[in-house]
């Protein structure tokens, strides 16, 4: 039998490696920008078309490459970052594996133009599918320009798995933001299909955060800074009142490398204990500087996972640093007596010598354990001394308590008291409807009674109504008297553009209004006016992203579910009889009245036999 084990060709090996290194256009953006940073660039330009599927270009003014280096950088495991195995424990650069350029060249058409500052001519290399089709001297600026065209052109199955342009563009923006946050000392620009998405000049970290996410973030940030013998922590956390319901604004950097670490994320969330509800996530941009010998970043090809020698100590330092910052900048509520001006205003109109201290009279013979006063004289004397100077009040003071001695008033008071828990309303036909604790609706039926969760019932009604509107594209809209202008983050702005046709089908009237800005001119008519247009749109975006991450719902179902959950009446809302009757009628007109949109029951039925069994125990 002949030998069957063979060495794979380099082109095939590179395509296999590309499956881990380059998963989508955003992965290629990350690798190319990190190479530009390692080259010492002070200015980096990112240009993409069709969300990076057709063109992805990175231009930098770094050190450039020689002719030999330009050709060698496309070889697998060729790198300038390390020389021996021990260098893995002293890595300060972004890249070191030597796989990115070879992987990208294996699955795309790549054009490289590079020139060192001391050279007069540069080098141009064109590669398709790991094969060099052109290499020649070229006149070009100092630095490096890499163009990646037709990503996955020779792997059609992989290209078919890519999402739409809007989704892929959001991933590219995410990667760009992470790199730009880590290096505020570098000038970044980002153009997509001819439009400038970001223009980020050199700045401080706080200014870079504001440039990336919007001017509103200037008031949301609390600085964090801590120096220890193990690590140093610097950065910013968001104030608790600006926390969001979805993740996406949490950034950890270890030695300026973005990482994903649930363990450290838990440390930060623990520092916000009792300041945030369980389903909210604060903003944080935190940088950890640590000795490279104490970590291992060679865990995954994407280099977003790190192992530490002393995880527990880093956890404790991170938690205490954030907690100390929140306390130092008075994030927790405090009572400042210097701001209480009531007493100073009362005495400011009189000179100190004109202020007369109050006189207090008391009955020294008063016995609290004696059922009746000793004499009528003592009681009247006590009353007279206490109310001296205000005869009009003391004359009729007893009338304040006459309601206790009035039987009619007692009956009225007793009749009013049950409204705190159960509100009996007038009958409808033979049935009686009650509201229990402003949360449940009790409806009498022939065999017993039904208990309905009013919030879950309204969510079901709105959910099916919104689905019907999305199918028919006939959502009723209520025009806003004063249109609201909303500035979104670039990622959220792209998401709104993607969802705009469906959002308009629900009844929203929204149009683009400049860079990352929209104008809300109308909202669905079925929604109450207790929520502003800005909050409504923000909740819709955040809920959509959260459902997409956790439940993997399709777009229309996700929108209907999110809008129904955010606009339904909440537990604790008092309803009139007409409102309860309408809600019950609309609930039983639904296709699935017994199940909420989260899968929990909406209606629980109790029969008379069930009640009798409870009393017979």
Protein Blocks (a to p, Z undefined) as FASTA:
>chain_A
ZZfbdcddfklmmmmmmmmmmmbfklmmmmmmmmmmmnopabdcdddeehhlmpccdddf
bebpafklmmmmmpghiafkbmbfklmmmcfbfblnopmmmmmmmmcccddddddfkbmb
dcddddeehiafbdcdddddedjddddehehklmmklmmmpccfklmmmmmmmmmmmmmm
mmmmbccdddeehiafbdcddddfklmmmmmnojklmmmpccdddddfkbccedddddfk
lpcfbehiaccdeehiacddfklmmmmmmmmgokacfkbccdddddddddfklpcfklbf
nlpaccdfblmlmmmmmmmmmmmmmmmnomaccddfklmmklmmmmmmpcfklpccdddd
ddfkbcfkbfbdfblklmmmmmmmmmgoilmlmmmmmmmmmmmmmmklmmmmmmmmmmmm
mccdddehjbccddehhlaccdddfklccdddfklmmmmmmmmmmmmmmmnopaccdddf
bacdddddfklmmmmmmmmmmmmmnopacddebjhiacdfbdcfkbcfkbcfklmmmmmm
mmmmmmmmmnopafklmmmmmmmmmmmccehiacdfklmmmmmmmmmmpmblmbcfkopa
fbdcddfklmmmmmmZZ
